[in-house]
Amino acid sequence: MEKMHCLRCNRPLEPGQKSVALYMFAQTVGIKPRQKSIAHRFSFCPQCSVSLAMGPPPEGALNVAAWDMIRDLVAADPALNRAAWENLAGILALLPGTGTDGNARSSPASGYFEF
């Protein structure tokens, strides 16, 4: 399996790591012989998946179609939200505090993290 990257944030995604994958291919309809393109895989890390699903719809018909699919996945099962928060908790521990002194935050609940 090849190493993938999140399409939105470009974070590396190891094989078997929690993520959302969209597969896209094109196929002719009503034309003989039928033509079919190669399927392309687009991956999103859990944080970007949840962030995309919670935000406004993007512009463009294909972007909106992909956004609808991601929203359906995020809404269907809390496992993706849990994975996003687990990864986010690890990232928050590495970030400096909001001030200029570089001290770590006392707790992740004291602020928010924007993607």
C-alpha positions as CSV (number, residue, x, y, z in Angstrom):
1,M,0.0,0.0,0.0
2,E,1.3,3.4,-0.9
3,K,1.6,6.2,1.6
4,M,-1.2,8.8,1.2
5,H,-1.5,12.4,2.3
6,C,-4.6,14.3,3.4
7,L,-5.8,16.3,0.4
8,R,-6.6,19.3,2.6
9,C,-3.7,19.6,5.1
10,N,-1.2,17.4,3.4
11,R,-0.5,15.4,6.6
12,P,1.0,12.0,5.8
13,L,-1.5,9.1,6.4
14,E,0.1,5.7,7.1
15,P,-1.6,2.6,5.7
16,G,-4.3,1.5,8.1
17,Q,-4.5,4.9,9.8
18,K,-7.9,6.3,10.5
19,S,-9.0,8.5,7.6
20,V,-11.8,9.1,5.0
21,A,-11.2,8.1,1.4
22,L,-13.2,9.3,-1.6
23,Y,-12.9,7.3,-4.8
24,M,-13.7,9.0,-8.1
25,F,-13.9,7.6,-11.6
26,A,-15.7,8.6,-14.8
27,Q,-17.7,6.3,-17.0
28,T,-19.6,6.8,-20.2
29,V,-23.4,6.1,-20.2
30,G,-25.4,5.1,-23.3
31,I,-22.3,4.8,-25.5
32,K,-21.0,1.6,-26.8
33,P,-18.3,0.5,-26.1
34,R,-18.4,1.8,-22.5
35,Q,-15.4,3.8,-21.4
36,K,-14.3,3.9,-17.8
37,S,-11.4,5.9,-16.3
38,I,-9.0,4.8,-13.6
39,A,-10.4,5.3,-10.1
40,H,-8.5,7.9,-8.1
41,R,-8.4,7.9,-4.3
42,F,-8.5,11.1,-2.3
43,S,-7.9,10.9,1.4
44,F,-8.7,13.2,4.3
45,C,-7.5,12.9,7.9
46,P,-10.2,12.7,10.6
47,Q,-9.6,16.4,11.7
48,C,-10.1,17.7,8.1
49,S,-13.1,15.4,7.5
50,V,-14.9,16.7,10.6
51,S,-13.8,20.3,9.9
52,L,-15.1,20.1,6.3
53,A,-18.4,18.5,7.3
54,M,-19.0,21.2,9.9
55,G,-18.2,24.1,7.6
56,P,-20.1,25.8,4.8
57,P,-20.4,24.0,1.4
58,P,-17.5,24.6,-1.0
59,E,-18.0,26.1,-4.5
60,G,-18.4,23.9,-7.5
61,A,-20.7,20.9,-8.2
62,L,-18.1,18.2,-7.7
63,N,-16.8,19.8,-4.5
64,V,-20.4,20.0,-3.1
65,A,-21.0,16.3,-4.0
66,A,-17.8,15.3,-2.2
67,W,-18.8,17.5,0.8
68,D,-22.2,15.9,1.0
69,M,-20.6,12.4,1.1
70,I,-18.2,13.5,3.9
71,R,-21.0,15.1,5.9
72,D,-23.0,11.8,5.6
73,L,-20.0,9.8,6.9
74,V,-19.3,12.2,9.8
75,A,-23.0,12.2,10.8
76,A,-23.5,8.4,10.5
77,D,-21.1,7.3,13.3
78,P,-19.4,9.1,16.1
79,A,-16.2,7.1,15.6
80,L,-14.8,9.6,13.1
81,N,-15.4,12.5,15.5
82,R,-13.6,10.5,18.3
83,A,-10.7,9.8,16.0
84,A,-10.4,13.5,15.1
85,W,-10.5,14.5,18.8
86,E,-7.9,11.9,19.8
87,N,-5.5,13.2,17.1
88,L,-6.3,16.8,18.0
89,A,-5.5,16.2,21.7
90,G,-2.1,15.0,20.7
91,I,-1.5,18.1,18.6
92,L,-2.8,20.5,21.2
93,A,-0.3,19.1,23.7
94,L,2.5,20.1,21.3
95,L,1.3,23.7,20.7
96,P,2.6,26.7,22.8
97,G,0.1,28.8,24.8
98,T,-1.8,31.6,23.2
99,G,0.5,34.3,24.8
100,T,4.0,35.2,23.7
101,D,5.8,33.5,26.6
102,G,5.6,30.0,25.0
103,N,4.1,28.4,28.1
104,A,1.8,25.4,27.4
105,R,-1.9,25.7,28.0
106,S,-3.3,24.6,31.3
107,S,-6.0,22.6,29.5
108,P,-7.2,22.0,26.0
109,A,-10.7,23.3,27.0
110,S,-9.2,26.8,27.6
111,G,-9.2,27.7,23.9
112,Y,-9.9,26.3,20.5
113,F,-7.9,25.0,17.6
114,E,-8.7,26.2,14.1
115,F,-7.9,24.1,11.1
